[in-house]
Amino acid sequence: MRSRNITIATFEVGEPIPPYVGVVITTEPEAGEVGFDRNHIVIADPADPADMIADRAMLKLLDIRDADIVIGIDPGEYTGVAAVARDVVLSTHRVPAVEVYQTVDRIIKSIHARSVNIRIGHGARLIRTQLINSLLKLGVHMELVDETGTTPTSGRDLDIRAAIKIAHLKGVAVGQQSIIPTSGEIQLIQDHSREQSEGELTISRALAEGVATGKLSLREAISIQKNTEEIDNKC
């Protein structure tokens, strides 16, 4: 919450809640003992990711219910992701491309929106294709946006600021994408697999092609390669 410039305070169960508090985050067993407006209480499980709890708290804080959520994505090796509702930025993230699916999935599950629309910038051809094909598995509407001019030329958090701008731009609906990766793109994915596995292995060209087209995540490809090598070593 602090990373979103929101002041937080902690209270013991039974303590009076000051009038300046907008949202209370508590657990299910303690919720009945909290004297606070039920519409502004977030029930959190200790196992819930902090980002998920923060997204739900933001919706309560802003009195946004049954909202239409737009998730803007600025594709790149490090990808900017921004969730927006009624022109209000709910959350922002800058994550490696391989973590975008999990990040967007977590946002969708935490918000329980009336509808979700993902808008992705048209840059970074290979990564964009991978992201579109993987995110389509979430079953939400997706649009391809002309991101020309959305990336700031200076300042901090350029990917995030671009993702916010992309979320506010109309795009063209997209479905499953096809792509023929170049030899250089295949080699880059194989290099990434070696980095992700800390030098333990390099995925095959066939698996790298699967990653390039969005059929596999890099983590899945590494796991398959590892299992294949273990089987080969036993034979």
C-alpha positions as CSV (number, residue, x, y, z in Angstrom):
1,M,0.0,0.0,0.0
2,R,2.8,2.4,0.8
3,S,4.2,1.9,-2.8
4,R,0.8,3.4,-4.0
5,N,1.2,6.5,-1.8
6,I,-1.5,5.3,0.6
7,T,-1.1,5.9,4.3
8,I,-1.6,2.8,6.4
9,A,-2.1,2.3,10.2
10,T,-2.6,-0.8,12.3
11,F,-5.2,-1.3,15.1
12,E,-6.0,-4.0,17.5
13,V,-9.4,-5.7,17.3
14,G,-11.8,-3.7,19.4
15,E,-10.0,-0.4,19.1
16,P,-12.1,2.5,17.8
17,I,-11.4,3.2,14.1
18,P,-10.5,6.9,13.5
19,P,-12.8,8.8,11.1
20,Y,-9.9,9.4,8.7
21,V,-9.7,5.7,7.8
22,G,-11.3,4.9,4.5
23,V,-10.8,1.1,4.3
24,V,-10.2,-1.6,6.9
25,I,-8.3,-4.8,5.9
26,T,-9.0,-7.7,8.2
27,T,-9.4,-11.5,8.3
28,E,-12.7,-13.4,8.2
29,P,-12.7,-14.5,11.9
30,E,-12.1,-10.8,13.0
31,A,-14.4,-9.1,10.5
32,G,-17.5,-9.4,12.8
33,E,-15.6,-7.6,15.6
34,V,-14.6,-4.6,13.5
35,G,-16.9,-1.7,14.0
36,F,-16.8,-0.3,10.5
37,D,-18.9,0.2,7.4
38,R,-19.1,-3.3,5.8
39,N,-18.9,-1.8,2.3
40,H,-15.4,-0.6,3.2
41,I,-14.0,-3.7,4.8
42,V,-11.7,-6.0,2.8
43,I,-11.6,-9.6,3.9
44,A,-8.1,-10.9,3.3
45,D,-6.6,-14.4,3.7
46,P,-3.0,-14.4,5.0
47,A,-2.1,-16.4,1.9
48,D,-3.4,-13.7,-0.5
49,P,-0.7,-11.8,-2.5
50,A,-0.2,-8.3,-1.2
51,D,-0.9,-6.8,-4.6
52,M,-4.3,-8.6,-4.7
53,I,-5.3,-7.2,-1.4
54,A,-4.1,-3.7,-2.4
55,D,-6.2,-3.8,-5.6
56,R,-9.4,-4.8,-3.6
57,A,-8.7,-2.1,-1.0
58,M,-8.3,0.6,-3.8
59,L,-11.7,-0.3,-5.2
60,K,-13.3,0.0,-1.8
61,L,-11.5,3.2,-1.0
62,L,-12.7,4.8,-4.3
63,D,-16.2,3.3,-3.9
64,I,-15.9,1.6,-7.3
65,R,-18.3,-1.4,-7.6
66,D,-19.1,-3.6,-10.5
67,A,-16.5,-1.6,-12.5
68,D,-15.4,-2.1,-16.1
69,I,-11.6,-2.6,-15.8
70,V,-9.1,-1.8,-18.5
71,I,-5.6,-3.3,-18.3
72,G,-3.0,-1.5,-20.3
73,I,0.2,-3.3,-21.3
74,D,3.4,-1.8,-22.7
75,P,5.2,-5.0,-24.0
76,G,8.9,-5.4,-23.6
77,E,11.5,-7.5,-21.9
78,Y,10.3,-5.6,-18.8
79,T,6.6,-4.9,-19.3
80,G,4.5,-2.1,-17.9
81,V,1.0,-3.2,-16.7
82,A,-1.6,-0.7,-15.5
83,A,-5.2,-1.5,-14.2
84,V,-7.6,1.4,-14.7
85,A,-11.2,1.9,-13.7
86,R,-13.3,5.0,-14.5
87,D,-10.0,6.8,-15.4
88,V,-8.7,5.9,-11.9
89,V,-5.4,4.0,-11.9
90,L,-5.9,1.1,-9.5
91,S,-2.5,-0.5,-9.7
92,T,0.7,-0.5,-11.7
93,H,3.4,-3.1,-12.2
94,R,6.7,-3.4,-14.0
95,V,7.5,-7.1,-14.5
96,P,9.6,-9.4,-16.7
97,A,7.6,-10.5,-19.8
98,V,7.4,-14.0,-18.4
99,E,5.5,-12.8,-15.4
100,V,2.8,-10.7,-17.2
101,Y,0.3,-13.6,-17.4
102,Q,0.5,-14.3,-13.7
103,T,0.3,-10.5,-12.9
104,V,-2.8,-9.9,-15.1
105,D,-4.5,-13.1,-13.8
106,R,-4.0,-11.9,-10.2
107,I,-5.4,-8.5,-11.1
108,I,-8.5,-10.0,-12.6
109,K,-9.1,-12.4,-9.7
110,S,-8.6,-9.6,-7.1
111,I,-11.0,-7.1,-8.6
112,H,-14.0,-9.2,-9.6
113,A,-14.9,-6.6,-12.3
114,R,-18.1,-6.5,-14.3
115,S,-15.9,-6.7,-17.5
116,V,-12.2,-6.7,-18.3
117,N,-10.6,-5.3,-21.5
118,I,-6.9,-5.8,-22.1
119,R,-5.2,-3.2,-24.3
120,I,-1.7,-4.0,-25.5
121,G,0.7,-1.8,-27.4
122,H,1.8,-2.9,-30.9
123,G,5.6,-2.6,-30.2
124,A,8.0,-5.4,-29.4
125,R,6.7,-7.8,-32.1
126,L,7.8,-11.1,-30.6
127,I,7.0,-10.4,-26.9
128,R,3.7,-8.8,-28.0
129,T,2.7,-12.0,-29.9
130,Q,3.7,-14.2,-26.9
131,L,1.6,-12.1,-24.5
132,I,-1.5,-11.9,-26.7
133,N,-1.5,-15.7,-27.2
134,S,-1.0,-16.4,-23.6
135,L,-3.4,-13.8,-22.2
136,L,-6.2,-15.0,-24.6
137,K,-6.4,-18.0,-22.3
138,L,-7.9,-15.8,-19.7
139,G,-11.0,-15.5,-21.8
140,V,-11.2,-11.7,-21.8
141,H,-11.5,-9.1,-24.6
142,M,-8.2,-7.9,-26.1
143,E,-7.3,-5.0,-28.2
144,L,-4.1,-4.1,-30.1
145,V,-3.3,-0.4,-29.7
146,D,-1.1,1.9,-31.8
147,E,1.3,2.9,-29.0
148,T,3.1,5.5,-31.1
149,G,3.9,8.4,-28.8
150,T,2.9,6.7,-25.6
151,T,6.3,6.1,-24.2
152,P,7.7,9.2,-22.4
153,T,11.2,10.2,-23.5
154,S,12.5,10.9,-20.0
155,G,11.7,10.5,-16.4
156,R,11.0,7.5,-14.1
157,D,8.7,4.5,-14.6
158,L,8.6,4.9,-18.4
159,D,7.0,1.5,-19.0
160,I,4.3,2.1,-16.4
161,R,3.5,5.5,-17.7
162,A,3.2,4.1,-21.2
163,A,0.9,1.3,-20.0
164,I,-1.4,3.9,-18.4
165,K,-1.6,5.8,-21.7
166,I,-2.2,2.6,-23.6
167,A,-5.1,1.7,-21.3
168,H,-6.8,5.0,-22.3
169,L,-6.5,4.4,-26.1
170,K,-9.0,2.6,-28.2
171,G,-7.6,-0.4,-30.1
172,V,-8.6,-3.1,-32.6
173,A,-9.9,-6.4,-31.3
174,V,-7.3,-9.2,-31.7
175,G,-7.4,-13.0,-31.5
176,Q,-4.8,-15.7,-31.8
177,Q,-1.6,-14.5,-33.4
178,S,0.7,-16.3,-35.8
179,I,4.4,-15.5,-36.1
180,I,7.5,-17.0,-37.7
181,P,10.3,-16.2,-35.3
182,T,13.7,-15.3,-36.8
183,S,16.8,-17.2,-35.9
184,G,17.9,-14.3,-33.8
185,E,14.7,-14.3,-31.8
186,I,15.0,-18.1,-31.2
187,Q,18.5,-17.6,-30.0
188,L,17.5,-14.8,-27.7
189,I,14.8,-17.1,-26.1
190,Q,17.3,-19.8,-25.7
191,D,19.7,-17.4,-24.0
192,H,16.9,-16.3,-21.7
193,S,16.3,-20.0,-20.8
194,R,19.9,-20.4,-19.8
195,E,19.7,-17.3,-17.7
196,Q,16.4,-18.3,-16.0
197,S,17.8,-21.8,-15.2
198,E,21.0,-20.2,-13.9
199,G,23.1,-21.9,-16.5
200,E,21.7,-25.3,-15.8
201,L,20.2,-25.9,-19.3
202,T,19.3,-24.4,-22.7
203,I,15.9,-25.2,-24.2
204,S,15.7,-26.8,-27.6
205,R,15.0,-24.8,-30.8
206,A,11.5,-26.5,-31.0
207,L,10.7,-25.4,-27.4
208,A,12.0,-21.9,-28.1
209,E,9.6,-21.7,-31.1
210,G,6.8,-22.7,-28.8
211,V,7.7,-19.9,-26.4
212,A,8.0,-17.5,-29.4
213,T,4.5,-18.2,-30.6
214,G,3.0,-18.1,-27.1
215,K,2.1,-21.8,-26.9
216,L,4.5,-22.2,-24.0
217,S,5.7,-20.0,-21.2
218,L,9.5,-19.9,-20.8
219,R,9.0,-21.6,-17.4
220,E,7.0,-24.4,-19.0
221,A,9.7,-24.8,-21.7
222,I,12.5,-25.0,-19.1
223,S,10.5,-27.6,-17.1
224,I,9.9,-29.7,-20.3
225,Q,13.6,-29.5,-21.2
226,K,14.7,-30.5,-17.7
227,N,12.4,-33.5,-17.7
228,T,13.6,-34.6,-21.1
229,E,17.2,-34.4,-20.1
230,E,16.5,-36.3,-16.9
231,I,14.8,-39.1,-18.8
232,D,17.7,-39.2,-21.3
233,N,20.2,-39.5,-18.5
234,K,18.4,-42.4,-17.0
235,C,18.3,-44.3,-20.3
